[in-house]
Amino acid sequence: MKRKVIPYNPQLKELARQLRNGSTKAEVILWQKLKNKQMYGYDFHRQKPVGNYILDFFCYELMLGIEVDGYSHELIEIYNKDIIKEASVNDFGITVLRFSDFQVLKDTDNVIRAIEGYIIEFEEHTPNPSQEGNTQP
């Protein structure tokens, strides 16, 4: 099966690198749980350019973006930008899970449970490629 190519603005590559090098404490904590395929074997990337935006975390196989929002995201102008960003990313077929810094720092277990819940739901509704078209019982 051929992977869908998700376009991105190449001018964002350097900014993404800078963001990876300057991760927030909450991003570092979440990355410790996502890296090295620890989350059900899925490969996550940090600060991944998608379209004209950068997702904090992205898993291609799940078409899942994860955003960790600092306190500035409570400001209406930042919140409105987040809504536009999410709609744009959704147009590529990517679902976005959004958590606050506070949630990641103070309630990491439930953040992980929410991500696991998404993965379990995804797996239940995605046919196993080895069984597609198999009509035998």
DSSP file (Angstrom, degrees, kcal/mol; ACC not computed):
  #  RESIDUE AA STRUCTURE BP1 BP2  ACC     N-H-->O    O-->H-N    N-H-->O    O-->H-N    TCO  KAPPA ALPHA  PHI   PSI    X-CA   Y-CA   Z-CA
    1    1 A M              0   0    0      0, 0.0     2,-0.3     0, 0.0     0, 0.0   0.000 360.0 360.0 360.0 130.3    0.0    0.0    0.0
    2    2 A K        -     0   0    0      1,-0.1     2,-0.2     0, 0.0     0, 0.0  -0.590 360.0-121.5 -81.3 134.5    1.4    3.4   -1.0
    3    3 A R        -     0   0    0     -2,-0.3     2,-0.3     1,-0.1    -1,-0.1  -0.523  24.8-115.6 -75.2 139.0    1.8    6.0    1.7
    4    4 A K        -     0   0    0     -2,-0.2     2,-0.5     1,-0.1    -1,-0.1  -0.570  29.1-126.8 -70.8 131.6   -0.1    9.3    1.2
    5    5 A V        -     0   0    0     -2,-0.3    -1,-0.1     1,-0.0     0, 0.0  -0.708  17.2-153.9 -83.5 126.8    2.4   12.1    0.8
    6    6 A I        -     0   0    0     -2,-0.5    45,-0.0    45,-0.0    86,-0.0  -0.898  17.4-135.7-102.2 114.5    1.7   14.9    3.3
    7    7 A P        -     0   0    0      0, 0.0    44,-3.2     0, 0.0     2,-0.3  -0.271  25.8-179.5 -68.8 154.7    3.0   18.2    1.9
    8    8 A Y  B     -a   51   0A   0     42,-0.3    44,-0.2    44,-0.1    46,-0.1  -0.983  36.6-101.5-149.2 159.4    4.9   20.7    4.1
    9    9 A N    >   -     0   0    0     42,-2.5     3,-2.5    -2,-0.3     4,-0.2  -0.736  26.8-151.6 -82.0 112.0    6.5   24.0    3.7
   10   10 A P  G >  S+     0   0    0      0, 0.0     3,-1.5     0, 0.0     4,-0.4   0.738  91.9  71.1 -60.0 -21.3   10.3   23.3    3.5
   11   11 A Q  G 3  S+     0   0    0      1,-0.2     4,-0.5     2,-0.1     3,-0.2   0.649  89.8  63.0 -67.9 -12.6   11.0   26.7    5.1
   12   12 A L  G <> S+     0   0    0     -3,-2.5     4,-2.8     1,-0.2    -1,-0.2   0.564  78.1  87.1 -87.3  -8.9    9.7   25.2    8.3
   13   13 A K  H <> S+     0   0    0     -3,-1.5     4,-2.0    -4,-0.2    -1,-0.2   0.910  90.6  44.4 -60.0 -44.6   12.4   22.6    8.6
   14   14 A E  H  > S+     0   0    0     -4,-0.4     4,-2.3    -3,-0.2    -1,-0.2   0.909 113.7  50.1 -68.1 -41.2   14.9   24.9   10.4
   15   15 A L  H  > S+     0   0    0     -4,-0.5     4,-2.6     1,-0.2    -2,-0.2   0.910 109.1  52.7 -62.1 -41.4   12.2   26.2   12.8
   16   16 A A  H  X S+     0   0    0     -4,-2.8     4,-2.2     1,-0.2    -1,-0.2   0.905 108.6  50.4 -60.0 -41.5   11.2   22.6   13.5
   17   17 A R  H  X S+     0   0    0     -4,-2.0     4,-2.0     2,-0.2    -1,-0.2   0.919 110.6  49.2 -62.6 -43.8   14.8   21.8   14.4
   18   18 A Q  H  X S+     0   0    0     -4,-2.3     4,-1.2     1,-0.2    -2,-0.2   0.901 110.2  51.0 -62.5 -40.9   15.0   24.8   16.7
   19   19 A L  H  < S+     0   0    0     -4,-2.6    -1,-0.2     1,-0.2    -2,-0.2   0.880 108.2  52.3 -64.9 -37.6   11.7   23.8   18.4
   20   20 A R  H >< S+     0   0    0     -4,-2.2     3,-0.9     1,-0.2    -1,-0.2   0.905 111.1  47.5 -62.9 -40.5   13.1   20.3   18.9
   21   21 A N  H 3< S+     0   0    0     -4,-2.0    -1,-0.2     1,-0.2    -2,-0.2   0.703 116.9  43.5 -74.6 -19.0   16.2   21.7   20.6
   22   22 A G  T 3< S+     0   0    0     -4,-1.2    -1,-0.2    -3,-0.2    -2,-0.2  -0.137  81.5 162.6-117.7  37.7   14.2   24.0   22.7
   23   23 A S    <   -     0   0    0     -3,-0.9     2,-0.1     1,-0.1    -3,-0.1  -0.168  38.4-116.3 -59.2 148.1   11.4   21.7   23.9
   24   24 A T     >  -     0   0    0      1,-0.1     4,-2.4    -5,-0.1     5,-0.2  -0.363  29.5-105.6 -76.0 164.7    9.3   22.7   26.9
   25   25 A K  H  > S+     0   0    0      1,-0.2     4,-2.4     2,-0.2     5,-0.2   0.905 122.9  51.8 -58.2 -42.1    9.4   20.5   30.0
   26   26 A A  H  > S+     0   0    0      1,-0.2     4,-2.4     2,-0.2    -1,-0.2   0.906 109.2  49.7 -63.0 -41.7    5.9   19.1   29.2
   27   27 A E  H  > S+     0   0    0      2,-0.2     4,-2.7     1,-0.2    -1,-0.2   0.901 110.3  50.8 -64.0 -39.9    7.1   18.2   25.6
   28   28 A V  H  X S+     0   0    0     -4,-2.4     4,-1.8     2,-0.2    -2,-0.2   0.924 110.4  49.3 -63.3 -44.2   10.2   16.4   27.0
   29   29 A I  H  X S+     0   0    0     -4,-2.4     4,-0.6     1,-0.2    -2,-0.2   0.929 114.4  44.2 -61.6 -45.8    8.0   14.4   29.5
   30   30 A L  H >X S+     0   0    0     -4,-2.4     4,-1.2     1,-0.2     3,-1.2   0.898 109.3  56.6 -67.8 -39.0    5.6   13.4   26.7
   31   31 A W  H 3X S+     0   0    0     -4,-2.7     4,-2.7     1,-0.3     3,-0.3   0.861  98.5  61.7 -60.2 -35.3    8.4   12.6   24.3
   32   32 A Q  H 3< S+     0   0    0     -4,-1.8    -1,-0.3     1,-0.2    -2,-0.2   0.783 109.4  42.6 -60.4 -26.1    9.9   10.2   26.9
   33   33 A K  H << S+     0   0    0     -3,-1.2    -1,-0.2    -4,-0.6    -2,-0.2   0.679 120.6  40.2 -91.5 -21.2    6.6    8.2   26.6
   34   34 A L  H ><>S+     0   0    0     -4,-1.2     5,-0.5    -3,-0.3     3,-0.5   0.757  91.5  95.0-100.5 -28.5    6.3    8.4   22.8
   35   35 A K  G ><5S+     0   0    0     -4,-2.7     3,-1.4     1,-0.2    10,-0.1  -0.107  79.8  26.6 -69.0 163.8    9.8    7.9   21.4
   36   36 A N  G 3 5S-     0   0    0      1,-0.3    -1,-0.2     8,-0.2     7,-0.1   0.795 125.9 -72.6  57.0  33.4   11.4    4.6   20.3
   37   37 A K  G <>5S+     0   0    0     -3,-0.5     4,-1.0     5,-0.2    -1,-0.3   0.791  89.3 144.7  56.6  31.7    8.0    3.2   19.3
   38   38 A Q  T <45 +     0   0    0     -3,-1.4     2,-1.4    -4,-0.4    -4,-0.1   0.759  50.8  79.7 -69.6 -24.5    7.1    2.8   23.0
   39   39 A M  T >4<S-     0   0    0     -5,-0.5     3,-2.0     3,-0.5    -1,-0.2  -0.664 131.9 -51.0 -91.6  87.4    3.4    3.6   22.3
   40   40 A Y  T 34 S-     0   0    0     -2,-1.4    -1,-0.2     1,-0.3    -2,-0.2   0.723 104.0 -62.5  57.5  24.5    2.0    0.3   21.0
   41   41 A G  T 3< S+     0   0    0     -4,-1.0     2,-0.3     1,-0.3    -1,-0.3   0.540  97.5 142.1  83.1   6.9    4.9    0.1   18.5
   42   42 A Y    <   -     0   0    0     -3,-2.0     2,-0.7    -5,-0.1    -3,-0.5  -0.622  50.7-126.6 -88.1 143.2    3.9    3.3   16.6
   43   43 A D        -     0   0    0     -2,-0.3    17,-0.5    -6,-0.1     2,-0.3  -0.781  28.4-171.7 -92.8 111.8    6.6    5.7   15.4
   44   44 A F  E     -B   59   0B   0     -2,-0.7     2,-0.3   -10,-0.5    15,-0.2  -0.771   6.6-155.9-102.7 149.7    6.2    9.3   16.6
   45   45 A H  E     -B   58   0B   0     13,-2.3    13,-2.1    -2,-0.3     2,-0.3  -0.924  14.0-128.1-121.4 148.6    8.2   12.3   15.4
   46   46 A R  E    S-B   57   0B   0     -2,-0.3    11,-0.3     1,-0.2    10,-0.1  -0.749  82.3  -0.6 -96.9 144.3    8.7   15.6   17.2
   47   47 A Q  E    S-     0   0B   0      9,-2.9    -1,-0.2    -2,-0.3     9,-0.2   0.922  82.7-175.1  46.3  64.4    8.1   19.0   15.8
   48   48 A K  E     -B   55   0B   0      7,-2.0     7,-2.7    -3,-0.3     2,-0.2  -0.810  23.0-129.1 -98.5 118.3    6.9   17.7   12.4
   49   49 A P  E     +B   54   0B   0      0, 0.0     2,-0.4     0, 0.0     5,-0.3  -0.480  31.0 174.4 -64.9 130.9    6.1   20.1    9.6
   50   50 A V  E >   -B   53   0B   0      3,-3.0     3,-2.2    -2,-0.2   -42,-0.3  -0.963  61.5 -42.3-138.6 118.4    2.7   19.5    8.1
   51   51 A G  B 3  S-a    8   0A   0    -44,-3.2   -42,-2.5    -2,-0.4    38,-0.0  -0.442 124.1 -25.7  59.5-129.1    1.4   21.9    5.5
   52   52 A N  T 3  S+     0   0    0    -44,-0.2     2,-0.3    -2,-0.2    -1,-0.3   0.110 128.8  72.3-100.8  20.3    2.2   25.4    6.8
   53   53 A Y  E <  S-B   50   0B   0     -3,-2.2    -3,-3.0    32,-0.1     2,-0.5  -0.798  71.0-130.5-129.7 169.2    2.3   24.3   10.4
   54   54 A I  E     -B   49   0B   0     -5,-0.3     2,-0.3    -2,-0.3    -7,-0.1  -0.990  17.9-149.8-124.5 123.6    4.4   22.3   12.8
   55   55 A L  E     -B   48   0B   0     -7,-2.7    -7,-2.0    -2,-0.5     3,-0.1  -0.727  15.5-135.1 -89.0 139.9    2.8   19.6   15.0
   56   56 A D  E    S+     0   0B   0     -2,-0.3    -9,-2.9    10,-0.2     2,-0.3   0.928  91.6   5.2 -58.4 -45.6    4.5   19.0   18.4
   57   57 A F  E    S-BC  46  66B   0      9,-1.7     9,-2.5   -11,-0.3     2,-0.3  -0.992  72.0-175.5-139.2 145.7    4.2   15.2   17.8
   58   58 A F  E     -BC  45  65B   0    -13,-2.1   -13,-2.3    -2,-0.3     2,-0.5  -0.992  13.3-167.2-146.9 135.5    3.1   13.3   14.7
   59   59 A C  E  >> -BC  44  64B   0      5,-2.5     5,-2.0    -2,-0.3     4,-1.1  -0.974   6.6-164.1-121.1 115.4    2.5    9.6   13.9
   60   60 A Y  T >45S+     0   0    0    -17,-0.5     3,-0.6    -2,-0.5    -1,-0.1   0.927  87.7  54.7 -64.2 -46.1    2.1    8.9   10.2
   61   61 A E  T 345S+     0   0    0    -18,-0.3    -1,-0.2     1,-0.3   -17,-0.1   0.858 118.6  35.1 -59.1 -36.0    0.6    5.4   10.7
   62   62 A L  T 345S-     0   0    0      2,-0.1    -1,-0.3    -3,-0.0    33,-0.2   0.587 100.3-133.3 -90.2 -11.8   -2.1    6.7   13.0
   63   63 A M  T <<5 +     0   0    0     -4,-1.1    32,-2.6    -3,-0.6     2,-0.5   0.947  58.8 148.3  50.7  49.8   -2.5   10.0   11.1
   64   64 A L  E   < -Cd  59  95B   0     -5,-2.0    -5,-2.5    30,-0.2     2,-0.4  -0.963  34.8-169.7-122.8 126.2   -2.3   11.5   14.6
   65   65 A G  E     -Cd  58  96B   0     30,-3.4    32,-2.8    -2,-0.5     2,-0.4  -0.900   7.7-158.8-108.2 143.6   -1.0   14.8   15.7
   66   66 A I  E     -Cd  57  97B   0     -9,-2.5    -9,-1.7    -2,-0.4     2,-0.4  -0.991   5.2-165.6-124.6 128.3   -0.5   15.7   19.3
   67   67 A E  E     - d   0  98B   0     30,-2.8    32,-2.8    -2,-0.4     2,-0.6  -0.935   8.3-160.6-114.5 134.4   -0.3   19.3   20.5
   68   68 A V  E     - d   0  99B   0     -2,-0.4     2,-0.5    30,-0.2    32,-0.2  -0.958  19.2-155.2-113.2 112.0    1.0   20.4   23.9
   69   69 A D  E     - d   0 100B   0     30,-3.2    32,-2.7    -2,-0.6    33,-0.3  -0.758   1.6-149.4 -98.5 127.5   -0.2   23.9   24.6
   70   70 A G    >   -     0   0    0     -2,-0.5     3,-1.5    30,-0.2     4,-0.2  -0.145  43.1 -84.8 -76.7-177.8    1.5   26.3   26.9
   71   71 A Y  G >  S+     0   0    0      1,-0.3     3,-1.8     2,-0.2     4,-0.3   0.762 122.1  70.2 -65.7 -25.2   -0.4   29.0   28.9
   72   72 A S  G >  S+     0   0    0      1,-0.3     3,-1.7     2,-0.2     6,-0.3   0.749  83.5  72.7 -63.6 -21.6   -0.2   31.5   26.0
   73   73 A H  G <  S+     0   0    0     -3,-1.5    -1,-0.3     1,-0.3    -2,-0.2   0.597  82.8  69.7 -71.8  -8.5   -2.8   29.3   24.2
   74   74 A E  G <  S+     0   0    0     -3,-1.8    -1,-0.3    -4,-0.2     2,-0.2   0.680  77.3  98.8 -78.4 -17.9   -5.4   30.5   26.6
   75   75 A L  S <> S-     0   0    0     -3,-1.7     4,-3.0    -4,-0.3     3,-0.3  -0.499  83.2-126.6 -69.8 138.4   -5.2   33.9   24.9
   76   76 A I  H  > S+     0   0    0      1,-0.2     4,-2.6     2,-0.2     5,-0.2   0.851 106.8  51.5 -59.0 -38.9   -8.0   34.3   22.4
   77   77 A E  H  > S+     0   0    0      2,-0.2     4,-1.5     1,-0.2    -1,-0.2   0.885 114.2  43.4 -69.4 -35.8   -5.7   35.3   19.5
   78   78 A I  H  > S+     0   0    0     -3,-0.3     4,-2.3    -6,-0.3    -2,-0.2   0.914 113.0  52.8 -71.8 -42.5   -3.5   32.2   20.0
   79   79 A Y  H  X S+     0   0    0     -4,-3.0     4,-2.0     1,-0.2    -2,-0.2   0.915 108.1  50.9 -56.9 -44.8   -6.6   30.0   20.5
   80   80 A N  H  X S+     0   0    0     -4,-2.6     4,-1.9     1,-0.2    -1,-0.2   0.884 108.9  50.9 -63.1 -38.7   -8.0   31.3   17.2
   81   81 A K  H  X S+     0   0    0     -4,-1.5     4,-2.7     1,-0.2    -1,-0.2   0.883 107.6  54.2 -64.1 -37.7   -4.7   30.4   15.5
   82   82 A D  H  X S+     0   0    0     -4,-2.3     4,-2.8     2,-0.2    -2,-0.2   0.894 106.3  51.8 -61.7 -40.5   -4.9   26.9   17.0
   83   83 A I  H  X S+     0   0    0     -4,-2.0     4,-2.2     2,-0.2    -1,-0.2   0.919 112.1  45.5 -62.9 -44.3   -8.4   26.4   15.6
   84   84 A I  H  X S+     0   0    0     -4,-1.9     4,-2.2     2,-0.2    -2,-0.2   0.919 113.4  50.0 -65.1 -44.2   -7.2   27.4   12.1
   85   85 A K  H  X S+     0   0    0     -4,-2.7     4,-2.5     1,-0.2     5,-0.2   0.932 111.3  48.7 -58.9 -47.7   -4.1   25.2   12.4
   86   86 A E  H  X S+     0   0    0     -4,-2.8     4,-2.6     1,-0.2    -1,-0.2   0.901 110.6  50.0 -63.0 -41.6   -6.2   22.2   13.5
   87   87 A A  H  X S+     0   0    0     -4,-2.2     4,-1.4     2,-0.2    -1,-0.2   0.905 111.5  49.5 -62.8 -41.2   -8.7   22.7   10.6
   88   88 A S  H  < S+     0   0    0     -4,-2.2     4,-0.4     1,-0.2    -2,-0.2   0.916 113.1  45.7 -64.0 -43.7   -5.8   22.9    8.1
   89   89 A V  H ><>S+     0   0    0     -4,-2.5     3,-1.4     1,-0.2     5,-1.4   0.873 107.6  58.2 -68.1 -37.7   -4.2   19.7    9.5
   90   90 A N  H ><5S+     0   0    0     -4,-2.6     3,-2.4     1,-0.3    -1,-0.2   0.833  93.8  67.6 -60.1 -32.1   -7.5   17.9    9.6
   91   91 A D  T 3<5S+     0   0    0     -4,-1.4    -1,-0.3     1,-0.3    -2,-0.2   0.747  96.2  54.8 -61.3 -22.8   -7.8   18.6    5.8
   92   92 A F  T < 5S-     0   0    0     -3,-1.4    -1,-0.3    -4,-0.4    -2,-0.2   0.417 127.3-102.1 -86.7   1.0   -4.9   16.1    5.4
   93   93 A G  T < 5S+     0   0    0     -3,-2.4     2,-0.5     1,-0.3    -3,-0.2   0.650  77.4 141.3  86.9  16.7   -6.8   13.5    7.3
   94   94 A I      < -     0   0    0     -5,-1.4     2,-0.4    -8,-0.1    -1,-0.3  -0.807  42.6-147.0 -98.3 129.9   -4.9   14.0   10.5
   95   95 A T  E     -d   64   0B   0    -32,-2.6   -30,-3.4    -2,-0.5     2,-0.5  -0.749  14.3-147.9 -89.1 140.7   -6.6   13.9   13.9
   96   96 A V  E     -d   65   0B   0     -2,-0.4     2,-0.5   -32,-0.2   -30,-0.2  -0.949   9.0-163.5-115.8 126.0   -5.2   16.3   16.6
   97   97 A L  E     -d   66   0B   0    -32,-2.8   -30,-2.8    -2,-0.5     2,-0.5  -0.918  16.4-158.1-100.9 132.4   -5.2   15.5   20.3
   98   98 A R  E     +d   67   0B   0     -2,-0.5     2,-0.3   -32,-0.2   -30,-0.2  -0.944  15.3 172.6-120.5 129.2   -4.6   18.6   22.3
   99   99 A F  E     -d   68   0B   0    -32,-2.8   -30,-3.2    -2,-0.5     2,-0.2  -0.950  27.5-122.5-130.1 151.2   -3.3   18.7   25.9
  100  100 A S  E  >  -d   69   0B   0     -2,-0.3     4,-2.1   -32,-0.2   -30,-0.2  -0.546  26.8-114.6 -86.5 158.8   -2.2   21.6   28.1
  101  101 A D  H  > S+     0   0    0    -32,-2.7     4,-2.9     1,-0.2     5,-0.3   0.922 119.4  56.2 -52.3 -44.7    1.2   21.9   29.6
  102  102 A F  H  > S+     0   0    0    -33,-0.3     4,-3.0     1,-0.2     5,-0.4   0.910 105.4  49.8 -58.2 -45.8   -0.5   21.5   33.0
  103  103 A Q  H  > S+     0   0    0      1,-0.2     4,-2.4     2,-0.2     8,-0.3   0.931 113.8  45.1 -59.4 -46.0   -2.2   18.2   32.0
  104  104 A V  H  < S+     0   0    0     -4,-2.1     4,-0.3     1,-0.2    -2,-0.2   0.906 119.1  41.9 -66.0 -41.3    1.1   16.7   30.8
  105  105 A L  H  < S+     0   0    0     -4,-2.9     3,-0.2    -5,-0.2    -2,-0.2   0.879 129.1  25.2 -73.8 -38.6    3.0   17.9   33.8
  106  106 A K  H  < S+     0   0    0     -4,-3.0    -3,-0.2    -5,-0.3    -2,-0.2   0.611 133.3  29.1-105.9 -14.8    0.5   17.1   36.5
  107  107 A D    >X  +     0   0    0     -4,-2.4     4,-1.6    -5,-0.4     3,-0.6  -0.233  65.8 148.5-142.4  47.7   -1.6   14.3   35.0
  108  108 A T  H 3> S+     0   0    0     -4,-0.3     4,-2.7     1,-0.2     5,-0.2   0.855  70.1  60.0 -54.8 -41.1    0.7   12.5   32.7
  109  109 A D  H 3> S+     0   0    0      1,-0.2     4,-2.3     2,-0.2    -1,-0.2   0.899 106.9  45.4 -58.3 -42.4   -1.0    9.1   33.3
  110  110 A N  H <> S+     0   0    0     -3,-0.6     4,-2.1     2,-0.2    -1,-0.2   0.834 110.1  54.2 -73.0 -30.5   -4.3   10.4   32.0
  111  111 A V  H  X S+     0   0    0     -4,-1.6     4,-2.0    -8,-0.3    -2,-0.2   0.939 111.0  46.4 -62.9 -46.1   -2.7   12.1   29.0
  112  112 A I  H  X S+     0   0    0     -4,-2.7     4,-2.9     1,-0.2    -2,-0.2   0.905 110.6  53.1 -62.8 -41.5   -1.1    8.7   28.1
  113  113 A R  H  X S+     0   0    0     -4,-2.3     4,-2.7    -5,-0.2    -1,-0.2   0.895 107.3  51.9 -60.4 -39.7   -4.5    6.9   28.6
  114  114 A A  H  X S+     0   0    0     -4,-2.1     4,-1.9     2,-0.2    -1,-0.2   0.906 111.8  45.9 -64.0 -41.5   -6.1    9.4   26.2
  115  115 A I  H  X S+     0   0    0     -4,-2.0     4,-2.3     2,-0.2    -2,-0.2   0.922 113.2  49.6 -67.3 -43.5   -3.5    8.7   23.6
  116  116 A E  H  X S+     0   0    0     -4,-2.9     4,-2.9     1,-0.2     5,-0.2   0.899 108.1  54.7 -60.7 -40.2   -3.8    4.9   24.2
  117  117 A G  H  X S+     0   0    0     -4,-2.7     4,-2.3     1,-0.2    -1,-0.2   0.903 107.7  49.1 -59.8 -42.1   -7.6    5.2   23.9
  118  118 A Y  H  X S+     0   0    0     -4,-1.9     4,-2.7     2,-0.2    -1,-0.2   0.930 112.2  48.6 -62.0 -45.0   -7.2    6.9   20.5
  119  119 A I  H  X S+     0   0    0     -4,-2.3     4,-2.9     2,-0.2    -2,-0.2   0.922 111.5  48.3 -63.2 -45.1   -4.8    4.1   19.4
  120  120 A I  H  X S+     0   0    0     -4,-2.9     4,-2.1     2,-0.2    -1,-0.2   0.924 113.5  47.7 -61.4 -44.7   -7.1    1.3   20.5
  121  121 A E  H  X S+     0   0    0     -4,-2.3     4,-1.3    -5,-0.2    -2,-0.2   0.916 112.3  50.4 -60.9 -44.1  -10.1    3.0   18.8
  122  122 A F  H >< S+     0   0    0     -4,-2.7     3,-0.5     1,-0.2     4,-0.4   0.933 111.0  48.0 -58.8 -48.5   -8.0    3.4   15.6
  123  123 A E  H >< S+     0   0    0     -4,-2.9     3,-0.7     1,-0.2    -1,-0.2   0.849 108.4  54.3 -65.5 -34.5   -6.9   -0.3   15.7
  124  124 A E  H 3< S+     0   0    0     -4,-2.1    -1,-0.2     1,-0.2    -2,-0.2   0.784 115.4  39.9 -68.8 -26.2  -10.5   -1.5   16.2
  125  125 A H  T << S+     0   0    0     -4,-1.3    -1,-0.2    -3,-0.5    -2,-0.2   0.292 100.1  83.2-108.1   9.2  -11.7    0.5   13.1
  126  126 A T  S <  S-     0   0    0     -3,-0.7     2,-0.0    -4,-0.4    -1,-0.0  -0.958  78.9-125.9-115.9 121.7   -8.8   -0.2   10.8
  127  127 A P        -     0   0    0      0, 0.0     5,-0.1     0, 0.0    -2,-0.1  -0.354  26.6-111.2 -65.4 143.2   -8.7   -3.4    8.9
  128  128 A N    >>  -     0   0    0      1,-0.2     3,-2.4     3,-0.1     4,-0.8  -0.627  23.7-135.9 -70.3 123.2   -5.6   -5.6    9.2
  129  129 A P  G >4 S+     0   0    0      0, 0.0     3,-0.5     0, 0.0    -1,-0.2   0.805 103.7  58.5 -55.1 -30.9   -3.9   -5.4    5.8
  130  130 A S  G 34 S+     0   0    0      1,-0.2    -2,-0.0     3,-0.0     0, 0.0   0.674 111.2  42.1 -73.6 -14.1   -3.3   -9.1    5.8
  131  131 A Q  G X4 S+     0   0    0     -3,-2.4     3,-1.9     2,-0.0    -1,-0.2   0.448  81.8 122.4-111.0  -2.2   -7.0   -9.7    6.1
  132  132 A E  T << S+     0   0    0     -4,-0.8     3,-0.1    -3,-0.5     0, 0.0  -0.387  85.1  10.1 -62.9 134.3   -8.4   -7.2    3.6
  133  133 A G  T 3  S+     0   0    0      1,-0.2     2,-0.9    -2,-0.1    -1,-0.3   0.451  90.9 134.5  78.2  -0.5  -10.4   -8.9    1.0
  134  134 A N    <   +     0   0    0     -3,-1.9    -1,-0.2     1,-0.2    -3,-0.0  -0.732  24.0 171.4 -84.3 107.9  -10.4  -12.1    2.9
  135  135 A T        +     0   0    0     -2,-0.9    -1,-0.2    -3,-0.1    -3,-0.0   0.458  42.2 105.9 -98.6  -2.1  -14.1  -13.3    2.7
  136  136 A Q              0   0    0      1,-0.1    -2,-0.0    -3,-0.1    -3,-0.0  -0.546 360.0 360.0 -79.3 145.0  -13.5  -16.7    4.2
  137  137 A P              0   0    0      0, 0.0    -1,-0.1     0, 0.0    -3,-0.0   0.502 360.0 360.0 -68.4 360.0  -14.6  -17.3    7.8
